[in-house]
Amino acid sequence: MNLSYWEYKTWLSNIDFTIVGSGIVGLNCALVLRQKYPEAKIMVLEKGILPEGASTKNAGFACFGSISEIIADLNRHSGEEVVQLVSQRWKGIQLLRKNLGDSAIGYQRYGGHELFMESKEELYATCRESLERVNTLLKPVFKTEAFQLQENRFHFKNIKEQYITNILEAQIDTGKMMRALLHLVAKNDIRVWNAIQVEEFQETGNGVEVRTNAFAYKTKKLLIATNGFASQLIKEKVQPARAQVLVTKPIPNLHVKGTFHLDEGYYYFRNIDNRILFGGGRNLDFKGEETYEQSETPLIQNRLEEMLAEIILPNTPFEVERRWSGTMGVGAVKKPILKQLSNNVYCGVRLGGMGVAIGSQIGRDLAELSF
């Protein structure tokens, strides 16, 4: 891009903070920086026309971990570490609600239900037997016994006749949430540049030189919030994990309400606008889904349709209206990477599929790291 003197002077000179990534983490980071530094020049760079990762492509679950996920975590982590993980998610959701308001994010608490396939007898028995233990462990976080047995009131097929429900789990409209965040960012005089990809950066004595696909400039501090795409820019252990999703056309008299976890969390679905949104299937091809490509595969999409027909909507005709995928950032452990990389470069990445729950807090923590 051949910039004029006016363009460079107005938009690309004397930049105090540059945030890479305009998702949940990046925009929350920008807003916290504005609170701390009312006069600072803050810019956000986003490689997509819309946020490219998972912030506008996720299923909109305001969740803290299903019962089987928490039991799996307890097999790899101490009880204290699991409480910290769940507490971080719980507090993150409350912060998101406080910052934007329930109406602006379409917050609805219908409960989150874990369903168990008929063939998963051992897992089902383990989860039922662990109910008291998990509720006791997490009561300091939730202030109640959040996990409860409930009957199969939505009449799903080929599953155990009882769910294990987290009564506090909710759903949000992630499109509304991101629109509200973008509105706040614009209102606070923070410029978001879309279709701008950071290709490389180099620390200098008193700042960072940044080269993008369109221009080069200098910023005093650089904050990286690209989650699943982080390893394209920095040498941190962040593995991309694609999640494929579909949504049906409207279904008359749809009775399903809530967020649902199935087959150890590898599948998940919910109601939205009289439709079913259904995603998952990464376990069918772990290696193939370790990709930055945002596309769909017949293997996973066909399986999603089969499960819709056999389990979720067994007696209800449906048509698929839209399919998409998003990129999560995962690693060997579930703890996000939040660190100072050099004098003027920081990162808040690897949210482990919990971006809705912890994105607001990680954005705040990333901003405070640079204070």
C-alpha positions as CSV (number, residue, x, y, z in Angstrom):
1,M,0.0,0.0,0.0
2,N,1.4,3.3,-1.1
3,L,0.5,5.6,1.8
4,S,0.3,9.3,1.6
5,Y,1.9,11.6,4.2
6,W,-1.6,12.3,5.6
7,E,-2.6,8.7,5.8
8,Y,0.6,7.6,7.6
9,K,0.6,10.6,10.0
10,T,-3.1,10.2,10.9
11,W,-3.4,6.5,11.3
12,L,0.0,4.8,11.5
13,S,2.3,7.2,13.5
14,N,2.8,7.4,17.2
15,I,1.0,4.1,17.9
16,D,1.0,3.2,21.6
17,F,-0.6,-0.2,21.5
18,T,-1.2,-2.7,18.6
19,I,-3.4,-5.7,19.3
20,V,-3.3,-8.6,16.8
21,G,-6.7,-10.3,16.6
22,S,-10.1,-8.8,16.9
23,G,-11.8,-11.6,18.7
24,I,-13.1,-11.8,22.3
25,V,-9.6,-11.5,23.8
26,G,-8.3,-8.8,21.5
27,L,-11.3,-6.4,21.8
28,N,-11.5,-6.9,25.6
29,C,-7.8,-6.2,25.8
30,A,-8.3,-3.0,23.8
31,L,-11.1,-1.8,26.1
32,V,-9.1,-2.3,29.2
33,L,-6.1,-0.4,27.7
34,R,-8.4,2.5,26.9
35,Q,-9.7,2.6,30.5
36,K,-6.1,2.7,31.8
37,Y,-4.8,5.1,29.1
38,P,-7.5,7.5,27.9
39,E,-5.2,9.4,25.5
40,A,-3.3,6.4,24.0
41,K,-3.4,5.6,20.3
42,I,-4.7,2.0,20.2
43,M,-5.2,-0.1,17.0
44,V,-6.4,-3.6,16.4
45,L,-5.3,-5.6,13.4
46,E,-7.5,-8.4,12.1
47,K,-6.6,-10.6,9.1
48,G,-10.2,-11.5,8.3
49,I,-13.1,-9.4,7.0
50,L,-14.7,-10.5,10.3
51,P,-12.8,-12.1,13.2
52,E,-11.1,-15.0,11.6
53,G,-10.7,-17.5,14.4
54,A,-13.5,-18.9,16.7
55,S,-15.1,-15.7,18.2
56,T,-17.9,-15.5,15.7
57,K,-17.9,-19.1,14.6
58,N,-18.3,-20.9,18.0
59,A,-21.5,-22.6,19.2
60,G,-22.3,-19.9,21.8
61,F,-22.0,-22.1,24.9
62,A,-21.6,-20.3,28.2
63,C,-20.2,-23.4,29.8
64,F,-17.8,-24.5,32.5
65,G,-17.1,-28.1,31.5
66,S,-19.5,-31.1,31.4
67,I,-19.3,-33.8,34.1
68,S,-17.2,-36.2,31.9
69,E,-14.8,-33.4,31.0
70,I,-14.3,-32.5,34.6
71,I,-13.7,-36.1,35.6
72,A,-11.2,-36.4,32.7
73,D,-9.5,-33.3,34.0
74,L,-9.3,-34.7,37.5
75,N,-7.5,-37.7,36.1
76,R,-4.8,-35.4,34.7
77,H,-4.7,-32.5,37.2
78,S,-5.1,-32.0,40.9
79,G,-8.4,-31.1,42.5
80,E,-7.1,-27.6,43.2
81,E,-6.1,-27.2,39.6
82,V,-9.5,-28.3,38.3
83,V,-11.2,-25.9,40.7
84,Q,-9.0,-23.1,39.4
85,L,-9.9,-24.0,35.8
86,V,-13.7,-24.0,36.5
87,S,-13.5,-20.9,38.6
88,Q,-11.8,-19.0,35.8
89,R,-14.5,-20.0,33.4
90,W,-17.3,-19.1,35.9
91,K,-15.8,-15.7,36.6
92,G,-15.1,-15.1,32.9
93,I,-18.8,-15.6,32.1
94,Q,-19.9,-13.2,34.9
95,L,-17.4,-10.6,33.6
96,L,-18.8,-10.9,30.0
97,R,-22.3,-10.4,31.3
98,K,-21.2,-7.4,33.5
99,N,-19.3,-5.8,30.6
100,L,-22.0,-6.1,27.9
101,G,-25.3,-7.0,29.6
102,D,-27.4,-10.1,29.1
103,S,-29.6,-8.6,26.5
104,A,-26.7,-7.5,24.3
105,I,-25.3,-11.0,24.2
106,G,-28.5,-13.0,24.1
107,Y,-27.9,-14.7,27.4
108,Q,-30.4,-17.4,28.2
109,R,-29.9,-20.0,31.0
110,Y,-31.7,-23.2,30.0
111,G,-29.1,-25.5,31.6
112,G,-26.4,-27.6,30.0
113,H,-27.1,-31.3,29.6
114,E,-24.6,-34.1,29.1
115,L,-26.1,-37.0,27.1
116,F,-24.6,-40.5,27.2
117,M,-24.7,-42.9,24.3
118,E,-26.3,-46.3,25.0
119,S,-22.9,-47.9,24.3
120,K,-21.1,-45.8,26.9
121,E,-22.2,-47.7,29.9
122,E,-18.9,-47.5,31.8
123,L,-18.6,-43.7,31.2
124,Y,-22.2,-43.2,32.3
125,A,-21.7,-45.2,35.5
126,T,-18.5,-43.4,36.3
127,C,-20.1,-40.0,35.9
128,R,-23.2,-40.9,38.0
129,E,-20.9,-42.3,40.7
130,S,-18.8,-39.1,40.7
131,L,-21.7,-36.7,41.0
132,E,-21.4,-36.1,44.8
133,R,-17.6,-35.8,44.6
134,V,-17.7,-33.2,41.7
135,N,-20.5,-31.2,43.3
136,T,-18.6,-31.0,46.6
137,L,-15.4,-30.1,44.9
138,L,-17.0,-27.3,42.9
139,K,-19.5,-25.9,45.4
140,P,-17.1,-23.1,46.5
141,V,-17.2,-21.9,42.8
142,F,-20.9,-22.4,42.0
143,K,-22.3,-21.9,45.6
144,T,-24.8,-24.8,44.9
145,E,-24.8,-28.4,43.7
146,A,-24.7,-27.5,40.0
147,F,-24.7,-31.0,38.5
148,Q,-28.0,-32.9,38.7
149,L,-29.6,-36.0,37.2
150,Q,-32.5,-35.2,34.9
151,E,-34.9,-37.2,32.8
152,N,-34.7,-37.4,29.0
153,R,-37.5,-34.8,28.6
154,F,-36.6,-33.9,25.0
155,H,-37.0,-37.5,23.9
156,F,-33.7,-38.0,22.2
157,K,-33.1,-41.6,21.0
158,N,-30.3,-44.1,21.5
159,I,-29.1,-42.4,24.7
160,K,-29.3,-43.2,28.4
161,E,-32.7,-42.2,29.9
162,Q,-31.1,-39.6,32.2
163,Y,-28.9,-36.6,31.5
164,I,-26.4,-35.1,33.9
165,T,-27.3,-31.4,33.8
166,N,-25.4,-28.4,35.0
167,I,-28.3,-26.1,35.9
168,L,-26.1,-23.0,35.7
169,E,-24.9,-23.5,32.1
170,A,-26.3,-21.0,29.5
171,Q,-26.2,-20.0,25.9
172,I,-25.4,-16.7,24.1
173,D,-25.7,-15.3,20.6
174,T,-22.0,-14.8,19.7
175,G,-22.9,-12.6,16.7
176,K,-24.7,-10.1,19.1
177,M,-21.8,-10.4,21.6
178,M,-19.1,-9.5,19.0
179,R,-21.3,-6.7,17.6
180,A,-21.6,-5.2,21.1
181,L,-17.9,-5.5,21.6
182,L,-17.1,-3.8,18.3
183,H,-19.6,-1.0,19.1
184,L,-17.8,-0.4,22.4
185,V,-14.4,-0.4,20.7
186,A,-15.5,2.1,18.1
187,K,-17.2,4.3,20.8
188,N,-13.8,4.4,22.6
189,D,-11.9,5.6,19.6
190,I,-10.1,2.3,18.9
191,R,-9.6,1.6,15.3
192,V,-10.0,-2.0,14.0
193,W,-8.2,-2.6,10.7
194,N,-9.7,-5.6,8.9
195,A,-8.1,-7.7,6.1
196,I,-4.6,-6.8,7.6
197,Q,-2.3,-9.7,8.3
198,V,0.8,-9.4,10.4
199,E,3.6,-11.1,8.6
200,E,6.5,-10.4,10.9
201,F,7.6,-8.1,13.7
202,Q,10.9,-7.2,15.3
203,E,11.6,-5.6,18.6
204,T,13.7,-2.4,18.5
205,G,15.1,-0.4,21.4
206,N,11.9,1.4,22.3
207,G,9.2,-0.4,20.5
208,V,8.3,-3.0,17.8
209,E,8.5,-2.7,14.1
210,V,5.6,-4.5,12.5
211,R,5.2,-5.5,8.8
212,T,1.8,-6.5,7.5
213,N,0.5,-7.5,4.1
214,A,-0.4,-3.9,3.4
215,F,2.0,-1.6,5.3
216,A,4.9,-1.4,7.8
217,Y,4.9,0.8,10.9
218,K,6.2,1.1,14.5
219,T,4.3,0.6,17.7
220,K,5.4,1.0,21.3
221,K,3.8,-2.3,22.4
222,L,2.5,-5.3,20.6
223,L,-0.1,-7.7,22.1
224,I,-0.9,-10.9,20.3
225,A,-4.4,-12.3,20.8
226,T,-4.7,-14.7,17.8
227,N,-5.5,-17.9,19.8
228,G,-5.5,-20.8,17.4
229,F,-3.3,-19.0,14.8
230,A,-0.7,-17.9,17.4
231,S,2.0,-20.3,16.3
232,Q,2.1,-18.6,12.9
233,L,3.5,-15.5,14.7
234,I,5.2,-16.7,17.9
235,K,7.1,-19.8,19.1
236,E,4.6,-21.0,21.6
237,K,3.0,-24.4,21.8
238,V,-0.5,-23.7,20.4
239,Q,-2.1,-26.3,18.2
240,P,-4.8,-25.3,15.8
241,A,-8.0,-27.4,16.2
242,R,-10.7,-27.0,13.6
243,A,-14.3,-27.3,14.8
244,Q,-17.0,-28.0,12.2
245,V,-20.6,-26.9,12.7
246,L,-24.0,-26.9,10.9
247,V,-27.3,-25.3,11.5
248,T,-30.7,-26.4,10.3
249,K,-33.5,-24.4,8.7
250,P,-36.2,-23.4,11.1
251,I,-38.1,-26.4,12.6
252,P,-41.8,-25.7,13.4
253,N,-42.6,-26.3,17.1
254,L,-39.1,-27.2,18.1
255,H,-39.2,-28.3,21.7
256,V,-35.5,-28.6,22.4
257,K,-34.0,-25.9,24.7
258,G,-30.6,-25.8,26.2
259,T,-27.0,-26.6,25.5
260,F,-26.1,-30.3,25.1
261,H,-22.9,-32.3,25.3
262,L,-22.6,-35.7,23.7
263,D,-20.0,-38.5,23.5
264,E,-17.5,-37.1,26.0
265,G,-18.0,-33.6,24.6
266,Y,-16.8,-34.4,21.1
267,Y,-20.3,-33.4,19.9
268,Y,-22.4,-30.5,21.1
269,F,-25.7,-28.9,20.1
270,R,-28.2,-26.3,21.1
271,N,-31.4,-24.5,20.0
272,I,-31.1,-21.1,18.3
273,D,-34.0,-19.3,16.5
274,N,-36.1,-22.5,16.2
275,R,-33.2,-24.3,14.7
276,I,-30.7,-26.9,15.9
277,L,-27.0,-25.9,15.8
278,F,-24.8,-29.0,15.9
279,G,-21.0,-29.2,15.9
280,G,-18.1,-31.5,16.7
281,G,-16.7,-34.7,15.3
282,R,-13.1,-33.7,15.6
283,N,-12.5,-37.2,17.2
284,L,-13.2,-38.8,13.8
285,D,-10.0,-37.3,12.4
286,F,-7.8,-35.6,15.0
287,K,-4.9,-35.2,12.6
288,G,-6.9,-33.9,9.7
289,E,-8.6,-31.3,12.0
290,E,-5.2,-29.9,13.2
291,T,-5.4,-27.3,10.4
292,Y,-5.7,-23.6,9.8
293,E,-8.1,-24.2,6.9
294,Q,-11.6,-23.1,7.6
295,S,-13.6,-25.5,5.5
296,E,-15.7,-28.6,6.0
297,T,-15.2,-32.3,5.3
298,P,-17.7,-34.9,4.1
299,L,-16.5,-37.3,6.9
300,I,-17.6,-35.0,9.7
301,Q,-20.5,-33.3,8.1
302,N,-22.1,-36.6,7.1
303,R,-21.7,-37.9,10.7
304,L,-23.3,-34.7,12.1
305,E,-26.3,-35.2,9.8
306,E,-26.6,-38.9,10.8
307,M,-26.6,-38.1,14.5
308,L,-29.2,-35.4,13.9
309,A,-31.5,-38.0,12.3
310,E,-30.7,-40.9,14.7
311,I,-30.4,-39.1,18.1
312,I,-31.5,-35.5,18.2
313,L,-34.4,-35.2,15.7
314,P,-35.4,-38.9,15.1
315,N,-39.0,-38.2,14.2
316,T,-38.6,-34.7,12.8
317,P,-37.8,-33.8,9.2
318,F,-35.0,-31.2,8.9
319,E,-32.9,-29.5,6.3
320,V,-29.4,-28.1,6.8
321,E,-29.2,-24.4,5.9
322,R,-25.6,-23.5,6.6
323,R,-22.2,-25.1,7.4
324,W,-19.0,-23.6,8.7
325,S,-15.9,-24.2,10.8
326,G,-13.7,-22.2,13.2
327,T,-10.2,-22.6,14.6
328,M,-9.6,-23.1,18.3
329,G,-6.2,-23.0,20.0
330,V,-5.4,-26.1,22.1
331,G,-2.4,-27.7,23.8
332,A,-1.2,-30.5,26.1
333,V,-2.6,-28.7,29.1
334,K,-5.7,-26.5,29.4
335,K,-4.1,-23.5,30.9
336,P,-4.0,-20.5,28.5
337,I,-0.6,-19.0,27.6
338,L,-0.5,-15.5,29.1
339,K,3.0,-14.1,29.1
340,Q,5.4,-11.3,28.3
341,L,7.5,-12.5,25.3
342,S,10.0,-9.7,25.3
343,N,10.4,-6.1,26.4
344,N,7.4,-4.8,24.4
345,V,5.6,-8.0,23.1
346,Y,2.9,-9.9,25.0
347,C,0.5,-12.7,24.2
348,G,-2.8,-14.2,25.5
349,V,-3.5,-17.3,23.5
350,R,-4.5,-21.0,23.6
351,L,-7.9,-20.8,25.1
352,G,-8.6,-24.5,24.7
353,G,-12.2,-24.2,23.3
354,M,-13.3,-22.1,26.2
355,G,-13.1,-18.6,24.5
356,V,-16.6,-17.5,25.4
357,A,-16.1,-18.4,29.0
358,I,-12.6,-17.1,29.6
359,G,-12.0,-14.6,26.7
360,S,-13.1,-11.5,28.6
361,Q,-10.8,-12.3,31.5
362,I,-7.8,-13.3,29.4
363,G,-8.3,-10.0,27.4
364,R,-8.2,-8.1,30.7
365,D,-5.2,-10.0,32.0
366,L,-3.3,-9.4,28.7
367,A,-3.9,-5.7,28.9
368,E,-2.8,-5.6,32.6
369,L,0.4,-7.5,31.7
370,S,1.5,-4.6,29.5
371,F,0.8,-1.9,32.1
